[in-house]
């Protein structure tokens, strides 16, 4: 007789294992480039006062991002709730693979607004992230490499994301056509209708924000300002270990790490994030051990801040982790 709990554990391991292997392989590769004694020395010699200076910018970055997400949601939820729900999602990303925390925050806020409507707004937020990351990479590459194929890659990534946003815009502008097309397809293939017209309708409702130029520009402004604060954090933390750091170093590292964590990895992007930072800073001949110390501290800062606000948000939401995991499992099986 099958054991449902055992099957669930096996299924979870099958999903997590590929990411864990990627993270372990990346970490093993990193450890070949430096001596742990050099990393410890870099940490001991760090100017930790820069971390205190970076913290307000870190919090401001997340506040601005919350304002952007709330604008995408068309102010359907209070800023405090949006801010805390966003951090619950980040907390879940720290313990779950494949950015499942995004589904977690869609579930939490979707209890009042509707899951699919909230989920569509998260997709829009991530699309803005990819556009800004690709733009930042394209903007910094000419100052780093005379010849590089990375610029072409960034252009392709940015182009694909812009195309995706345009498709979302068309769907939002032609909502009734999309719904009627869905119903026609459902008449031929009933399993499509089973997915639910109401879900599609809610999803398209979340895309309506793209039809307003003024709102679109406000979202872009909030997101760009959030990225500006994140750039300040990157620069200040790097200066703690590398006093000669300039904003260009931080900008390139920010862009590469933002695109790098899209690679499947273990929960919390362990290893992949560090590799992206170390690889980016290697372009400026910054020692591997110094760059790794910077990456580890940045990562720990992220985990600490998102963990504190995420736990508080989880407590105030009245939800339990078990409830969220159960809902994510149900969504996976649908």
C-alpha positions as CSV (number, residue, x, y, z in Angstrom):
1,X,0.0,0.0,0.0
2,X,1.4,3.4,-1.0
3,X,2.3,5.8,1.8
4,X,1.2,9.4,0.8
5,X,3.7,11.1,3.1
6,X,6.5,9.0,1.8
7,X,5.5,9.8,-1.8
8,X,5.3,13.5,-1.0
9,X,8.8,13.4,0.5
10,X,10.2,11.6,-2.6
11,X,8.5,14.1,-4.9
12,X,9.9,17.0,-2.9
13,X,13.4,15.5,-3.1
14,X,13.1,15.0,-6.9
15,X,12.3,18.7,-7.2
16,X,15.0,20.0,-4.9
17,X,17.8,17.6,-5.9
18,X,18.7,19.2,-9.3
19,X,19.0,22.6,-7.7
20,X,21.1,21.2,-4.9
21,X,23.5,19.6,-7.3
22,X,23.9,22.8,-9.3
23,X,24.7,24.7,-6.0
24,X,27.1,22.0,-4.9
25,X,28.9,22.0,-8.2
26,X,29.2,25.8,-8.3
27,X,30.5,25.9,-4.7
28,X,33.0,23.2,-5.4
29,X,34.2,25.2,-8.4
30,X,34.5,28.4,-6.4
31,X,36.6,26.8,-3.6
32,X,39.2,25.9,-6.2
33,X,40.0,29.5,-6.8
34,X,40.9,30.7,-3.3
35,X,42.1,29.7,0.1
36,X,39.7,29.9,3.0
37,X,42.3,31.7,5.1
38,X,42.2,34.5,2.6
39,X,38.5,34.8,2.9
40,X,38.7,34.8,6.7
41,X,41.4,37.5,6.5
42,X,39.2,39.6,4.2
43,X,36.3,39.3,6.6
44,X,38.4,40.3,9.6
45,X,39.8,43.4,7.7
46,X,36.4,44.5,6.5
47,X,35.2,48.0,7.4
48,X,31.9,46.9,9.0
49,X,30.6,50.4,9.4
50,X,29.7,50.4,5.8
51,X,27.2,47.7,6.5
52,X,25.4,50.0,8.9
53,X,25.4,52.7,6.2
54,X,24.0,50.2,3.7
55,X,21.1,49.0,5.9
56,X,18.8,52.1,5.4
57,X,19.3,51.9,1.7
58,X,18.5,48.2,1.8
59,X,15.2,48.8,3.6
60,X,14.4,51.8,1.3
61,X,14.9,49.6,-1.7
62,X,12.3,47.1,-0.5
63,X,9.9,49.9,0.4
64,X,10.2,51.3,-3.1
65,X,9.7,47.8,-4.6
66,X,6.5,47.4,-2.4
67,X,5.2,50.7,-3.8
68,X,5.8,49.4,-7.3
69,X,4.0,46.1,-6.6
70,X,1.1,48.0,-5.0
71,X,0.9,50.2,-8.1
72,X,0.7,47.0,-10.2
73,X,-2.0,45.8,-7.9
74,X,-3.8,49.1,-8.5
75,X,-3.7,50.0,-4.8
76,X,-6.0,47.0,-4.0
77,X,-4.1,46.3,-0.7
78,X,-2.5,48.5,2.0
79,X,1.2,49.2,1.6
80,X,2.0,47.5,4.9
81,X,0.3,44.3,3.8
82,X,2.0,44.4,0.4
83,X,5.4,45.0,2.0
84,X,5.1,42.1,4.5
85,X,3.6,39.7,2.0
86,X,6.5,40.4,-0.3
87,X,8.9,39.5,2.4
88,X,7.0,36.3,3.3
89,X,7.6,35.3,-0.4
90,X,11.3,36.1,0.0
91,X,11.4,34.0,3.2
92,X,9.8,31.1,1.3
93,X,12.4,31.5,-1.5
94,X,15.1,31.0,1.1
95,X,13.7,27.6,2.1
96,X,12.1,26.4,-1.2
97,X,13.6,25.9,-4.6
98,X,12.6,27.4,-8.0
99,X,11.3,30.7,-6.6
100,X,8.2,28.9,-5.1
101,X,8.0,31.8,-2.7
102,X,6.4,33.8,-5.5
103,X,3.5,31.4,-5.5
104,X,3.4,31.7,-1.7
105,X,2.9,35.4,-1.7
106,X,0.3,35.1,-4.5
107,X,-1.5,32.7,-2.2
108,X,-1.3,34.9,0.9
109,X,-2.5,38.1,-0.9
110,X,-4.8,36.1,-3.1
111,X,-6.9,35.1,-0.2
112,X,-8.6,38.5,-0.5
113,X,-7.8,39.5,-4.1
114,X,-7.8,36.2,-5.9
115,X,-4.7,34.0,-6.5
116,X,-4.5,34.3,-10.3
117,X,-5.0,38.1,-10.3
118,X,-2.1,38.5,-7.8
119,X,0.1,36.0,-9.6
120,X,-0.2,38.0,-12.8
121,X,1.0,41.1,-11.0
122,X,4.1,39.2,-9.8
123,X,4.9,38.2,-13.3
124,X,4.7,41.8,-14.3
125,X,7.0,42.8,-11.5
126,X,9.6,40.2,-12.5
127,X,9.4,41.3,-16.1
128,X,10.4,44.8,-15.0
129,X,13.2,43.3,-13.0
130,X,14.5,41.5,-16.1
131,X,14.3,44.6,-18.2
132,X,16.2,46.7,-15.6
133,X,18.8,44.0,-15.1
134,X,19.4,43.6,-18.9
135,X,19.5,47.4,-19.3
136,X,22.0,47.7,-16.4
137,X,24.2,45.0,-17.9
138,X,24.1,46.6,-21.4
139,X,24.9,50.0,-19.9
140,X,28.0,48.8,-18.0
141,X,29.5,46.4,-20.5
142,X,31.0,49.1,-22.8
143,X,33.1,50.3,-19.8
144,X,34.3,46.8,-19.1
145,X,34.9,44.9,-22.3
146,X,35.9,46.2,-25.6
147,X,34.4,43.1,-27.2
148,X,31.9,40.8,-25.5
149,X,29.1,38.5,-26.5
150,X,27.4,39.2,-23.1
151,X,25.9,42.4,-24.6
152,X,24.1,40.3,-27.2
153,X,22.8,38.0,-24.6
154,X,21.5,40.8,-22.5
155,X,19.9,42.4,-25.6
156,X,18.1,39.1,-26.3
157,X,17.0,38.7,-22.7
158,X,15.7,42.3,-22.7
159,X,14.0,41.8,-26.0
160,X,12.2,38.6,-25.0
161,X,11.0,40.3,-21.8
162,X,9.7,43.4,-23.7
163,X,8.0,41.1,-26.1
164,X,6.4,39.2,-23.2
165,X,5.1,42.5,-21.8
166,X,3.7,43.5,-25.2
167,X,1.8,40.2,-25.4
168,X,0.5,40.8,-21.9
169,X,-0.6,44.3,-23.0
170,X,-2.4,42.9,-26.0
171,X,-4.2,40.4,-23.8
172,X,-5.2,43.1,-21.3
173,X,-6.5,45.4,-24.1
174,X,-8.4,42.5,-25.7
175,X,-9.7,40.8,-22.6
176,X,-13.1,39.7,-24.0
177,X,-11.4,38.3,-27.2
178,X,-9.0,36.3,-25.0
179,X,-11.9,34.9,-22.9
180,X,-14.1,34.1,-25.9
181,X,-11.1,32.4,-27.6
182,X,-10.5,30.4,-24.5
183,X,-14.2,29.3,-24.5
184,X,-14.0,28.2,-28.2
185,X,-10.9,26.1,-27.5
186,X,-12.6,24.7,-24.4
187,X,-15.6,23.6,-26.6
188,X,-13.2,21.3,-28.5
189,X,-11.0,20.3,-25.6
190,X,-13.0,20.2,-22.3
191,X,-9.8,19.7,-20.3
192,X,-8.9,23.3,-21.2
193,X,-12.2,24.6,-19.7
194,X,-11.4,22.6,-16.6
195,X,-8.5,25.0,-16.0
196,X,-11.2,27.5,-15.4
197,X,-12.5,30.6,-17.2
198,X,-12.6,32.4,-13.8
199,X,-8.9,31.9,-13.3
200,X,-8.1,33.3,-16.8
201,X,-10.4,36.3,-16.2
202,X,-8.7,37.0,-12.9
203,X,-5.3,36.7,-14.5
204,X,-6.2,39.1,-17.2
205,X,-7.6,41.5,-14.6
206,X,-4.1,41.7,-13.1
207,X,-2.7,42.7,-16.5
208,X,-4.9,45.7,-16.9
209,X,-2.3,47.9,-15.3
210,X,-0.3,47.7,-18.5
211,X,-3.1,49.5,-20.4
212,X,-2.5,52.8,-18.5
213,X,0.6,54.8,-19.6
214,X,0.7,56.9,-16.4
215,X,0.5,53.8,-14.2
216,X,3.1,52.0,-16.3
217,X,5.5,55.0,-15.9
218,X,4.9,55.1,-12.1
219,X,5.8,51.4,-11.8
220,X,8.9,51.9,-13.9
221,X,9.9,54.9,-11.7
222,X,9.4,53.0,-8.4
223,X,11.3,49.9,-9.7
224,X,14.1,52.0,-11.1
225,X,14.4,53.8,-7.8
226,X,14.5,50.5,-5.9
227,X,17.3,49.3,-8.2
228,X,19.1,52.5,-7.5
229,X,19.0,51.9,-3.8
230,X,20.1,48.3,-4.4
231,X,23.1,49.6,-6.3
232,X,24.0,51.8,-3.3
233,X,23.9,48.7,-1.1
234,X,26.1,46.7,-3.4
235,X,28.6,49.5,-3.5
236,X,28.7,50.1,0.2
237,X,29.1,46.4,1.1
238,X,31.8,46.0,-1.6
239,X,33.7,49.0,-0.2
240,X,33.8,47.3,3.2
241,X,36.1,44.8,1.7
242,X,37.6,46.6,-1.3
243,X,38.1,50.3,-0.5
244,X,38.9,51.1,-4.2
245,X,35.4,50.0,-5.3
246,X,33.5,52.4,-7.6
247,X,29.8,52.4,-8.6
248,X,30.7,50.7,-11.9
249,X,31.9,47.6,-10.0
250,X,28.7,47.4,-8.0
251,X,26.4,48.0,-11.0
252,X,28.0,45.2,-13.0
253,X,27.8,42.8,-10.1
254,X,24.2,43.7,-9.4
255,X,23.2,43.1,-13.0
256,X,25.1,39.8,-13.3
257,X,23.8,38.5,-9.9
258,X,20.2,39.4,-10.8
259,X,20.4,37.4,-14.0
260,X,22.5,34.7,-12.4
261,X,20.0,33.7,-9.8
262,X,17.5,32.8,-12.5
263,X,19.5,29.5,-12.8
264,X,17.9,26.6,-11.0
265,X,19.7,26.1,-7.7
266,X,19.1,25.2,-4.1
267,X,16.8,27.3,-1.9
268,X,18.1,30.8,-1.3
269,X,20.3,30.7,-4.5
270,X,23.2,29.3,-2.4
271,X,26.4,29.1,-4.5
272,X,24.8,30.5,-7.6
273,X,24.6,34.0,-6.1
274,X,28.2,33.9,-4.8
275,X,29.5,32.6,-8.2
276,X,27.7,35.5,-10.0
277,X,29.2,38.1,-7.8
278,X,32.7,36.6,-7.8
279,X,32.6,36.2,-11.6
280,X,31.4,39.7,-12.2
281,X,34.0,41.3,-9.9
282,X,36.7,39.2,-11.5
283,X,36.3,41.4,-14.6
284,X,37.9,44.2,-12.5
285,X,40.7,42.0,-11.2
286,X,39.2,42.0,-7.6
287,X,40.7,39.1,-5.7
288,X,38.5,36.0,-5.5
289,X,38.7,35.8,-1.8
290,X,37.7,39.5,-1.4
291,X,34.8,39.1,-3.9
292,X,33.6,35.9,-2.1
293,X,33.6,37.7,1.3
294,X,31.6,40.5,-0.3
295,X,29.1,38.0,-1.8
296,X,28.7,36.0,1.4
297,X,28.0,39.2,3.5
298,X,25.5,40.4,0.9
299,X,23.7,37.1,0.9
300,X,23.6,37.0,4.7
301,X,22.2,40.5,4.8
302,X,19.5,39.5,2.4
303,X,18.6,36.4,4.4
304,X,18.6,38.4,7.7
305,X,16.4,41.2,6.5
306,X,13.9,39.1,4.5
307,X,13.8,36.6,7.3
308,X,12.9,39.1,10.0
309,X,10.2,40.9,8.0
310,X,9.1,37.6,6.4
311,X,8.5,35.9,9.8
312,X,6.7,39.0,11.1
313,X,4.6,39.1,8.0
314,X,3.8,35.4,8.3
315,X,2.8,35.9,12.0
316,X,0.5,38.9,11.2
317,X,-1.1,37.2,8.2
318,X,-2.5,34.4,10.4
319,X,-1.3,31.8,8.0
320,X,0.9,28.8,8.9
321,X,3.8,27.5,6.8
322,X,2.0,24.1,6.7
323,X,-1.0,25.8,5.1
324,X,1.2,27.5,2.5
325,X,3.1,24.3,1.7
326,X,-0.2,22.4,1.2
327,X,-1.5,25.1,-1.1
328,X,1.7,25.0,-3.2
329,X,1.4,21.3,-3.4
330,X,-2.2,21.6,-4.6
331,X,-1.1,24.1,-7.3
332,X,1.7,21.9,-8.4
333,X,-0.8,19.0,-8.9
334,X,-3.4,21.0,-10.8
